[in-house]
Amino acid sequence: MSEPPGAAVSLTEAPSPADTPDKQLAAQRVLPLRRPGRWIATAVVLVLAAQFVHGLISNPFYQWDRFAYWFLRPTILDGLLITLEVTAYSAVLGLLGGVLLALARLSKSPVLRSVSWVYIWALRSIPLIVVLLFLYNFSALYQTLSVGVPFGPAFFTFDESRLATDMAIAVIGLSLNEAAYAAEVVRGGILSVDQGQHEAASALGLPKSYQFRRIVFPQALRSITPNYVNQLIGLIKSTSLVFYVSLLDLFGTAQSMGSTYPGDIVPLLLVATVWYLILTSVVSVIQFYVERYYARGATRTLPPTPLQKLRAGVTDLRGRIRREAAV
């Protein structure tokens, strides 16, 4: 039925946007889910950590004054320098040997595959201390070394005792051992590269050496780097064994000084421990930036650096404080 002319039409007023359920829900404060187990675990860990630190500081057995005395002594620094030299030479030679062994394992030649497999199997089975001691007494088995025709005349002859210095024995022994483990790390990294990369490079007619140097190996480094850095950290600690072949590295120096000063054995061991912690920490920092470099193109965003994480944490903390103050 139609309304008469001039009659007012009654309309229901639309609700205000501020009164809608969405606005009301958004205006409510969001409370985080209570996790009492996490807080209890955090409190227990903090208490245990505080007790551990307190024990380190307050226990007179550690003799921190003697630790400070020995930490930068020239004798300790000389041993540290020898540790760095042995580690650097062995890391480079071990990685080069590992690359060659890995390529031999992946070769189509059955001889190369067999020899590489036997070498890796043998060196990973024999303890490192046995390898070092065997090399140390190598002159008892072979007093001279010669280069010439097999079962024929020798062109050059070397006196093994003159060539086998303590440094040479340590570097050779660690390099031989490191190459066996590095070979498997490199081989795993090469196998991790997508097969399509190999097929695309072959379709372009690129030489095998160029494919490996510019396409395969750079991609394999993303997988090789973290694994080989673990090997490198293990190598730094393995240098402590060269003390048994009369080379006074960091650990050997600490042991020698401990024999001379029996009352300072614990501080000297702490000095060696702290220096090993510093070395491995430096290697870990270098590992982070190397991994970040080779992550370019493989991830959408690069992982943040420690400084960027610190800035983000400070910004987040400030935001929380302002929100709490506003409430």
Backbone hydrogen bonds, N-H to C=O, Kabsch-Sander energy under -0.5 kcal/mol:
donor,donor_aa,acceptor,acceptor_aa,energy
7,A,4,P,-1.7
10,S,8,A,-0.5
11,L,9,V,-0.5
19,D,16,S,-1.9
20,T,17,P,-1.1
24,Q,20,T,-2.3
25,L,21,P,-2.6
26,A,22,D,-2.4
27,A,23,K,-1.8
28,Q,24,Q,-0.7
28,Q,25,L,-0.6
31,L,29,R,-0.6
39,W,35,R,-1.6
40,I,36,P,-2.5
41,A,37,G,-2.5
42,T,38,R,-2.5
43,A,39,W,-2.4
44,V,40,I,-2.4
45,V,41,A,-2.4
46,L,42,T,-2.5
47,V,43,A,-2.3
48,L,44,V,-2.4
49,A,45,V,-2.7
50,A,46,L,-2.4
51,Q,47,V,-2.3
52,F,48,L,-2.3
53,V,49,A,-2.6
54,H,50,A,-2.6
55,G,51,Q,-2.3
56,L,52,F,-2.1
57,I,53,V,-2.2
58,S,54,H,-2.9
59,N,55,G,-1.8
62,Y,59,N,-1.3
63,Q,60,P,-1.0
66,R,63,Q,-0.6
67,F,63,Q,-1.9
68,A,64,W,-2.3
69,Y,65,D,-1.4
70,W,66,R,-2.2
71,F,67,F,-1.9
72,L,68,A,-0.5
73,R,70,W,-1.5
77,L,73,R,-2.3
78,D,74,P,-2.4
79,G,75,T,-1.8
80,L,76,I,-2.3
81,L,77,L,-2.2
82,I,78,D,-1.9
83,T,79,G,-2.1
84,L,80,L,-2.3
85,E,81,L,-2.4
86,V,82,I,-2.6
87,T,83,T,-2.4
88,A,84,L,-2.6
89,Y,85,E,-2.6
90,S,86,V,-2.3
91,A,87,T,-2.5
92,V,88,A,-2.1
93,L,89,Y,-2.5
94,G,90,S,-2.6
95,L,91,A,-2.1
96,L,92,V,-2.4
97,G,93,L,-2.6
98,G,94,G,-2.3
99,V,95,L,-2.4
100,L,96,L,-2.1
101,L,97,G,-2.5
102,A,98,G,-2.5
103,L,99,V,-2.5
104,A,100,L,-2.0
105,R,101,L,-2.3
106,L,102,A,-1.7
107,S,104,A,-0.8
113,R,109,S,-2.2
114,S,110,P,-2.2
115,V,111,V,-2.7
116,S,112,L,-2.3
117,W,113,R,-2.3
118,V,114,S,-2.6
119,Y,115,V,-2.4
120,I,116,S,-2.5
121,W,117,W,-2.7
122,A,118,V,-2.6
123,L,119,Y,-2.7
124,R,120,I,-1.9
125,S,121,W,-0.8
125,S,122,A,-0.6
126,I,122,A,-1.9
131,V,127,P,-1.7
132,L,128,L,-2.4
133,L,129,I,-2.3
134,F,130,V,-2.4
135,L,131,V,-2.3
136,Y,132,L,-2.1
137,N,133,L,-1.5
138,F,135,L,-1.3
140,A,137,N,-1.2
141,L,137,N,-0.5
141,L,138,F,-1.1
142,Y,138,F,-2.5
145,L,158,F,-2.6
147,V,156,F,-2.5
149,V,153,P,-2.0
152,G,149,V,-2.5
155,F,147,V,-2.6
156,F,147,V,-2.0
158,F,145,L,-3.9
160,E,143,Q,-1.6
160,E,158,F,-0.8
161,S,143,Q,-0.6
162,R,159,D,-0.8
163,L,159,D,-1.4
164,A,160,E,-2.4
165,T,163,L,-2.0
169,I,165,T,-2.7
170,A,166,D,-2.1
171,V,167,M,-2.6
172,I,168,A,-2.7
173,G,169,I,-2.6
174,L,170,A,-2.4
175,S,171,V,-2.4
176,L,172,I,-2.6
177,N,173,G,-1.9
178,E,174,L,-2.8
179,A,175,S,-2.5
180,A,176,L,-1.1
181,Y,177,N,-1.2
182,A,178,E,-2.9
183,A,179,A,-2.0
184,E,180,A,-0.9
185,V,181,Y,-1.6
186,V,182,A,-2.9
187,R,183,A,-2.5
188,G,184,E,-2.3
189,G,185,V,-1.9
190,I,186,V,-2.5
191,L,187,R,-2.4
192,S,188,G,-1.1
193,V,190,I,-1.2
197,Q,194,D,-1.4
198,H,194,D,-0.9
199,E,195,Q,-2.2
200,A,196,G,-2.6
201,A,197,Q,-2.1
202,S,198,H,-2.4
203,A,199,E,-2.3
204,L,200,A,-1.4
205,G,202,S,-1.3
206,L,201,A,-1.8
211,Q,207,P,-2.6
212,F,208,K,-2.2
213,R,209,S,-2.4
214,R,210,Y,-2.6
215,I,211,Q,-1.6
216,V,211,Q,-2.9
217,F,212,F,-2.6
219,Q,215,I,-1.0
220,A,216,V,-2.3
221,L,217,F,-1.7
222,R,219,Q,-1.0
223,S,220,A,-1.1
224,I,220,A,-2.3
225,T,221,L,-2.7
227,N,223,S,-0.8
228,Y,224,I,-3.2
229,V,225,T,-2.4
230,N,226,P,-1.4
231,Q,227,N,-1.5
232,L,228,Y,-2.5
233,I,229,V,-2.6
234,G,230,N,-2.1
235,L,231,Q,-2.1
236,I,232,L,-2.2
237,K,233,I,-1.7
238,S,234,G,-2.0
239,T,235,L,-1.3
240,S,237,K,-1.4
241,L,238,S,-2.1
242,V,239,T,-1.5
243,F,240,S,-0.8
244,Y,241,L,-1.9
245,V,242,V,-1.6
246,S,243,F,-1.2
247,L,242,V,-1.8
248,L,246,S,-0.6
249,D,247,L,-1.6
250,L,79,G,-0.8
253,T,249,D,-2.7
254,A,250,L,-2.1
255,Q,251,F,-2.5
256,S,252,G,-2.6
257,M,253,T,-2.9
258,G,254,A,-2.0
259,S,255,Q,-1.7
260,T,256,S,-1.7
261,Y,257,M,-2.9
264,D,261,Y,-2.1
265,I,262,P,-1.2
268,L,264,D,-2.2
269,L,265,I,-2.3
270,L,266,V,-2.3
271,V,267,P,-2.1
272,A,268,L,-2.3
273,T,269,L,-2.4
274,V,270,L,-2.6
275,W,271,V,-2.2
276,Y,272,A,-2.2
277,L,273,T,-2.2
278,I,274,V,-2.3
279,L,275,W,-2.4
280,T,276,Y,-2.5
281,S,277,L,-1.9
282,V,278,I,-2.2
283,V,279,L,-2.1
284,S,280,T,-2.1
285,V,281,S,-2.1
286,I,282,V,-2.3
287,Q,283,V,-2.4
288,F,284,S,-2.0
289,Y,285,V,-1.7
290,V,286,I,-2.2
291,E,287,Q,-2.8
292,R,288,F,-2.2
293,Y,289,Y,-1.9
294,Y,290,V,-2.2
295,A,291,E,-0.8
296,R,293,Y,-1.2
297,G,299,T,-0.5
298,A,295,A,-1.7
299,T,295,A,-1.4
309,K,305,T,-2.6
310,L,306,P,-2.2
311,R,307,L,-2.4
312,A,308,Q,-2.5
313,G,309,K,-2.4
314,V,310,L,-2.4
315,T,311,R,-2.6
316,D,312,A,-2.4
317,L,313,G,-2.3
318,R,314,V,-2.4
319,G,315,T,-2.1
320,R,316,D,-2.1
321,I,317,L,-2.3
322,R,318,R,-2.3
323,R,319,G,-2.1
324,E,320,R,-2.6
325,A,321,I,-2.3
326,A,322,R,-2.2
327,V,323,R,-1.8
